[in-house]
Amino acid sequence: MRVGVDDTLKLALVGASSSGRGWGPAAHIPAIAAVEGLELAALCTSSAASAAAASEVHGIPRAYHDVRDLAAQPDIDVVAVAVRVPQHHAIVMPLLDAGKHVYCEWPLGATTQ
């Protein structure tokens, strides 16, 4: 992680719908906002349209719909994954491959494979 004058960690959230339903908007976004030194810097959803809508609703200017594009962002320190279990592996692996720190709720996969 970056260490310097500004020790704020820049976090991206995967699974932030614009509807306000789900763990991302209902629990993660308020919790992130309440933590000093943590900035919600980007969102990632399943489509370009939902990413744009979530960006507008939550006031986060950077939104992605491809986790690989998010993983390529050098200023993102940590990524929280708040989507359904069957999607965890496909989302988490590109982030880990890019060297990102990842917080993933629930199990990392639907099976042990």
N, C-alpha and C positions, 0 to 999 in steps of 0.2 A: 504494500500500500504506500501511497505517497505520504511523505512527512515533510513539513515545511512550515512556513509562516501561517498558512491557513490549514489547520488540522481537520477541517470539515471533511467527513467521508461522503463521497458522492455515491448514492445508491440508485439502482434502477429496479423497478418492480415489474415482474412478468405476471400478468393476470389482473389488470386494473380496468375493469369494464366501466363504461360510461353510465351504466344503469344504476350504479350504487349498490348492486347486489353482489354477493360473493365476499370471500375473505379479504381480497385485495382492497377494494374501496371501503368496506365496512370496518375492517380491523387494522390492516397494515398501514394504510395511508394516514389515519389519525395517530397511530403509534409512532410512525416515522416522524411526523410533524412535531411530536412531543419530546423527541430526543435531541438534546443539545449536541451539536457537533455532527449531526447527520442531516444530509440534504437529499430530498427526493429529486434527482436530477433528470430521470428519464423513465418512460413507461414502455412496455412492450405488450402487445395484444396479438390476436390471431389474424387480423386483416388490416389493410391500410385504412379502411373506413373506420373500423372500431378504434384503431390507434389515434386517428385524428379526432374522433369524438371524445375519447377518454382524455386526450391532451387538453382539449378545450374545457371539459367539465371539471377536471382536477387542477387546471392551471399549471400544467407541466409542459414547457415548450418543446421538449424533445420526446418524440414518440416513434416507436419502431414496430414493425409487424413481422420481422424476420430476426430471430434471436441471434443469428450469425452477424448481422449488421450491428446489433447491440454489443455483442462480444468484442467487436473490433474497435470500440470506442476506448481510447487510451485513458480518458479521465474518469471512467466509471470504476470505482473501487470494489464495490460489492453488489451482488444481484440477489434479490429476494424472489423466490419462485412461489407463487400462490395460485396454482392451477390444479386441475384434477390429476390424480395419481397416474393414470395411463400416459399422460404427456410428460411426466417428470424427466424420464431418461433422455428423451429427444431434446428437451430444453436444457437440461443441466450439462450434458456432455460437451456441447460446443463452448459453453461458458468456462468449464474447467479446462478444456483444451486451450482456450485463450488466456489462461492464467488468472481468471477472475475468482474472487472469493464468492462463495455461493451459500445462501441460506435457503434451504428447501424444506417446506413444511411437509408433514406426513411422511410416508416412506419414499425412498428414492425410485421405486418402481413398483409395478403391480405384481411382479413375480420375482423369484430369486435369480432368474436368468437375466 
